[in-house]
């Protein structure tokens, strides 16, 4: 898969554009810190559009991805926008999320095989600080019946996400937003048109925001 993503990110053009995900833009302000600048981890961050947006809002952002090519473009985009991003090249299967370390964790279109997804989501739950926020958006299998472009291929249906599964995998968190919906995406050439997605905002401990 690393080779696939390096190839996709090899073009000068940004595969998913340089604008941040709209759901993230709508919800990022929920992420706060009681002890200085909030620290945010962006998993499967690709070319950095979401990480750079968050850094532009004053957060301390770390972007993790298995693609060196994608992370190089993250750095490039950060330079263009005048922000700094910490990048880590790692496969999520082997990336450790330190417990109670993050004010926010962002997972946008981080489609994984079910066993690995459950493992990563368990790490996310423990990796959030008390009061920390998870923001997640991913494609649902319903997307296969829609005209929009994006999401896992049809032969990898198991990599789509469903709200019922997420509610189980993230059950230790308090859900603020939990919905399957349809919306129009305009994110580069690979996320386009009417799309079926699942959206989650969830908090570890504390009161719902």
C-alpha atoms as one frame of an Amber mdcrd trajectory, in Angstrom:
protein
   0.000   0.000   0.000   2.909   2.344   0.646   3.840   2.133  -3.025   0.261
   2.896  -4.069   0.137   6.062  -1.972   3.598   7.233  -2.981   2.530   6.906
  -6.597  -0.741   8.752  -5.998   1.058  11.615  -4.261   3.870  11.832  -6.817
   2.140  14.444  -8.987   2.721  18.131  -8.392  -1.050  18.493  -8.058  -2.480
  17.637  -4.646  -4.581  14.484  -5.036  -7.228  15.630  -2.537  -6.665  19.338
  -2.936  -5.182  21.752  -0.420  -8.401  22.860   1.269  -9.286  21.162   4.564
 -12.124  18.718   5.001 -15.394  20.627   5.547 -16.519  18.513   8.506 -13.197
  19.197  10.223 -13.561  22.926   9.542 -17.009  22.863  11.138 -15.907  21.002
  14.272 -12.212  21.691  14.989 -12.919  24.497  17.479 -14.120  21.889  19.978
 -10.464  20.925  20.509  -9.021  22.840  23.458  -6.200  22.584  25.974  -6.056
  23.508  29.643  -2.275  23.806  29.653  -1.183  25.850  26.651  -1.361  25.121
  22.930  -3.530  22.128  22.090  -1.724  19.156  20.539  -3.418  17.392  17.641
  -2.539  14.115  15.926  -3.698  13.621  12.328  -3.591   9.967  11.250  -3.356
   8.806   7.618  -2.806  12.477   6.834  -1.600  12.096   3.250  -0.527  15.418
   1.754  -1.293  17.495   4.822  -4.291  19.642   3.923  -5.993  19.064   7.278
  -2.842  19.229   9.378  -1.779  22.504   7.784  -5.223  24.005   8.324  -5.098
  23.108  12.010  -1.579  24.503  12.358  -2.794  27.746  10.782  -5.294  27.976
  13.638  -2.517  27.860  16.221  -2.488  24.174  17.139   0.631  22.044  17.556
   0.102  19.386  14.887   1.692  16.020  14.179   0.879  14.279  10.886   1.364
  10.530  10.511   1.307   8.723   7.178   3.012   5.752   5.562   3.829   7.745
   2.419   7.090   9.686   2.387   5.867  11.411  -0.767   2.705  12.569   0.961
   4.603  13.873   3.981   7.023  15.758   1.737   4.029  17.533   0.219   2.723
  18.187   3.740   5.950  20.015   4.513   5.726  21.848   1.195   2.160  22.963
   1.860   3.105  24.033   5.372   5.919  26.159   3.989   3.532  27.760   1.512
   1.089  28.571   4.308   3.767  29.656   6.758   3.128  26.904   9.320   5.190
  24.046  10.727   4.012  20.450  10.968   5.759  17.562  12.694   5.655  14.608
  10.297   6.123  10.931  11.107   6.449   8.293   8.398   4.854   5.165   9.823
   2.391   2.406   9.051  -0.538   2.721  11.452  -0.173  -0.964  12.290   3.112
  -0.192  14.007   2.588   3.411  15.105   2.196   3.781  18.855  -0.063   6.490
  20.255   1.128   7.362  23.733  -1.653   7.209  26.338  -3.358  10.461  27.378
  -1.119  12.524  25.084  -3.406  14.339  22.639  -5.977  17.107  22.999  -7.343
  16.127  19.599  -7.024  13.282  17.116  -8.233  13.668  13.530  -9.111  10.744
  11.263 -10.318  11.779   7.821 -10.813   8.965   5.285  -8.434   6.683   7.204
  -9.866   3.495   5.725  -8.268   0.363   7.144  -8.947  -3.385   7.251 -11.322
  -4.143  10.155  -8.783  -5.802  12.478  -6.309  -2.949  12.067  -9.036  -0.324
  12.329 -10.165  -1.738  15.690  -6.560  -1.747  16.896  -6.008   1.863  15.818
  -9.296   3.026  17.319  -8.370   1.403  20.630  -5.097   3.345  20.564  -6.986
   6.547  19.751  -9.306   6.118  22.732  -6.387   5.677  25.129  -4.302   8.329
  23.360  -6.731  11.166  24.023  -6.251  13.246  27.134  -9.248  13.500  29.459
 -11.558  15.890  27.633  -9.744  15.231  24.349 -11.710  15.202  21.098 -11.783
  12.760  18.176 -13.004  14.075  14.814 -13.618  11.365  12.211 -15.141  11.218
   8.774 -15.050   8.207   6.469 -16.979   6.690   3.589 -19.761   4.176   4.195
 -20.548   1.215   1.952 -23.620   3.062   0.687 -21.194   5.201  -1.293 -20.798
   2.347  -3.792 -24.346   3.097  -5.003 -23.675   6.804  -5.478 -22.178   8.841
  -8.307 -19.495  10.545  -6.213 -15.827   9.641  -6.541 -13.936   8.430  -3.472
 -13.576   5.770  -0.841 -12.238   2.212  -0.937 -12.740   0.160  -4.120 -15.738
  -2.156  -4.398 -13.618  -5.262  -3.846 -12.547  -3.915  -0.435 -15.984  -3.354
   1.078 -14.662  -4.305   4.508 -12.681  -1.057   4.613 -15.760   1.148   4.607
 -16.949   2.302   8.018 -20.384   2.155   9.605 -21.745   4.067  12.560 -22.797
   0.932  14.421 -19.247  -0.421  14.260 -17.727   2.887  15.331 -20.076   3.108
  18.297 -18.701  -0.237  19.458 -15.044   0.477  18.724 -15.174   3.906  20.371
 -17.667   3.061  23.104 -15.428   4.437  25.863 -15.878   7.927  24.406 -18.842
  10.274  24.765 -20.399  10.878  21.347 -21.218  14.488  20.493 -21.958  13.873
  16.801 -22.623  10.386  15.443 -24.321  10.157  12.062 -24.334   8.611   8.632
 -25.174  11.208   6.018 -24.766  12.262   2.405 -22.879  15.345   1.323 -21.158
  16.814  -1.716 -17.368  16.617  -1.593 -14.999  18.820  -3.579 -11.569  17.613
  -2.470  -9.106  17.368  -5.348  -9.787  14.883  -8.132 -10.280  11.806  -5.930
 -13.066  13.041  -3.607 -15.801  14.534  -5.743 -19.575  14.633  -5.884 -22.424
  13.317  -3.772 -20.936  10.947  -1.226 -22.099   8.727   1.641 -20.104   9.270
   4.824 -20.109   8.609   8.534 -19.216  11.512  10.823 -18.169  11.310  14.455
 -17.122  13.815  17.081 -16.433  12.115  20.396 -14.818  13.125  23.667 -12.857
  11.235  26.273 -14.344  11.906  29.684 -15.539  15.324  30.793 -18.761  16.953
  29.752 -20.003  17.025  26.194 -19.258  20.253  24.386
